[in-house]
Amino acid sequence: MKKVKISDSAPRKYKINECLLKRSIDHHREAIRKIPKYMGISLNTLHNYRNILFNDPQDIPHEIVVLFEQLFLLEPGGLLNKPIKGKTLDELISLKLPQRGKRYMVRTRKIN
């Protein structure tokens, strides 16, 4: 399998790198050593999570995202670089759905 070089300026799906780079070099190095042990993942997996690009289908398990948000003192949803907008339950209930047998698809907008 070929390794793909990822540009440092390529937009990432998650703010993991941003949060780590705000720290001093000593704290950054220590965090890179301790985070995988704390989360029960490998160092390689941590690097893979850091390098997920904005439009990649790859994702991080929700539990790990929550742990990252707690580590970096972010609000829920604060680790994600793209906003997710959805309907409330009341809006969904008041929607007129297609005829029986057809499924209602939620479409998300791509942000450039």
C-alpha positions in Angstrom: 0.0 0.0 0.0 1.4 3.4 -1.0 1.8 6.1 1.6 0.1 9.3 0.7 1.9 12.5 1.7 -0.5 14.8 3.5 0.1 18.5 3.4 0.4 20.3 6.7 -2.0 22.9 5.4 -4.7 20.4 4.2 -7.9 20.9 6.2 -8.5 18.3 8.8 -11.8 16.9 10.0 -10.9 17.3 13.7 -9.0 19.9 15.6 -6.6 17.5 17.3 -3.5 19.0 15.8 -4.6 22.6 16.6 -5.2 21.7 20.2 -1.8 19.9 20.5 0.1 22.7 18.8 -1.2 25.3 21.3 0.9 23.6 24.0 4.6 24.0 24.6 6.9 21.5 22.9 7.5 19.7 26.2 3.8 19.3 26.8 3.2 18.3 23.2 5.7 15.5 23.4 4.4 14.3 26.7 0.8 14.4 25.4 1.8 12.3 22.3 3.3 9.7 24.7 0.4 9.6 27.2 -2.7 10.1 25.1 -2.6 6.7 23.3 -2.1 4.9 26.7 -5.0 6.8 28.3 -7.3 6.1 25.4 -6.3 2.5 24.8 -5.1 3.1 21.2 -1.8 2.8 19.5 0.5 5.7 18.7 -0.1 4.9 15.0 -3.9 5.2 15.5 -3.4 8.6 17.2 -1.4 9.8 14.2 -4.1 8.5 11.9 -6.8 10.3 13.8 -4.7 13.5 13.6 -4.4 13.2 9.9 -8.0 12.5 8.9 -8.8 15.0 6.2 -11.9 17.1 6.0 -13.7 15.1 3.3 -12.4 11.6 4.3 -15.0 9.0 5.0 -12.8 7.7 7.9 -14.0 8.7 11.3 -13.1 8.5 15.0 -15.3 6.4 17.3 -17.6 8.6 19.4 -16.2 7.6 22.7 -12.7 8.6 21.6 -14.0 12.0 20.3 -15.6 12.6 23.7 -12.3 11.8 25.5 -10.5 14.2 23.2 -13.0 17.0 23.9 -12.6 16.4 27.6 -8.8 16.4 27.4 -8.7 19.6 25.4 -11.5 21.3 27.5 -13.8 21.6 24.4 -17.5 21.9 24.4 -19.4 18.8 23.0 -18.9 18.9 19.3 -16.0 21.3 19.6 -13.4 18.9 18.2 -15.1 18.7 14.8 -14.1 21.3 12.2 -17.4 21.2 10.3 -20.7 22.1 11.8 -23.5 19.6 11.7 -27.0 21.0 11.4 -30.1 19.0 11.9 -33.8 19.3 12.6 -35.4 19.2 16.0 -37.7 16.4 16.8 -40.7 18.8 16.5 -39.6 19.9 13.1 -39.2 16.3 12.0 -42.6 15.4 13.3 -44.3 18.3 11.5 -42.6 17.4 8.1 -44.7 15.8 5.5 -42.8 12.6 4.6 -43.0 10.8 1.3 -45.5 8.0 0.7 -45.2 4.8 2.6 -42.4 2.6 1.4 -40.1 5.5 0.5 -37.5 6.5 2.9 -36.8 10.1 3.9 -33.1 10.9 3.4 -31.3 13.5 5.4 -28.9 15.4 3.2 -25.9 17.3 4.6 -24.4 20.3 2.9 -20.7 20.3 2.0 -18.9 23.3 3.3 -16.0 24.5 1.1 
